[in-house]
């Protein structure tokens, strides 16, 4: 009788804890988009609060972010070499000399020259709206608030390891004025979610020299006035505010765009 009483009490306590418990980020994701897998780009947001990780963007991965090109380069058969702009050292040095701009924040936040708080509180570039988030829940709330609906989807890249040479197989436009959320290069897990006016998002199907196929999330900026002038000139020999400029987005980021498909709310 006493055992039964303890068992009932234990069940009551578990039920009470379950009701009052805060749902995890993954549970919150499923409550908004049931049966929809969480994009791998957001896995870092599931790391318990207070724990640190290694810097997320390594030297070889930086090539995914530092490949700039013109919009007219997006066509089947076009060859790309990742990292065709600057070395890691040059990118860090030039970012330290220039104000934060649209392209700077996408490539690399240098923790040795700027703190996380400094970056998140720094002025935005022209035409940019940014918001730092440190949890999956806050990211979900932010993008839903921005679009005013849950009918949105997250699209991310699937770059292969140790592959730098690619040929474009297909180009698919997926949205205008997307909200980009990318992991900042600090040990603490923080994503910068920002929206830049006059942009187009694409998924570009790439084939590596060994036959490996990759989907590259790509953003083209039609308003480049906020881009770093030194980096832009070194990469393409053009000045900010002159021509549309595109760049790939690495695996530690995703683009949020309106979802017109009922069956596939998320593309990974």
Secondary structure, DSSP 8 states (H G I E B T S, - for coil): -HHHHHHHHHHHHHHHHHHHS---HHHHHHHHSTT----GGGGGGGS-TT-----SS-HHHHHHHS-EEEGGG-STT-EEETT-S--HHHHHHHHHHS---HHHHHH---TTTS-HHHHHHS---TTEEEEEESSHHHHHHHHHHHHTSS-EEEEE----TT--EEEEEEEEEEEES-EEEEE-SSSS--EEEEEESSEEEEEEEEEETTS-EEEEEEEEES--TTS-HHHHHHHHS--TTSS-EEEEE-TTEEEEEE---SS-----
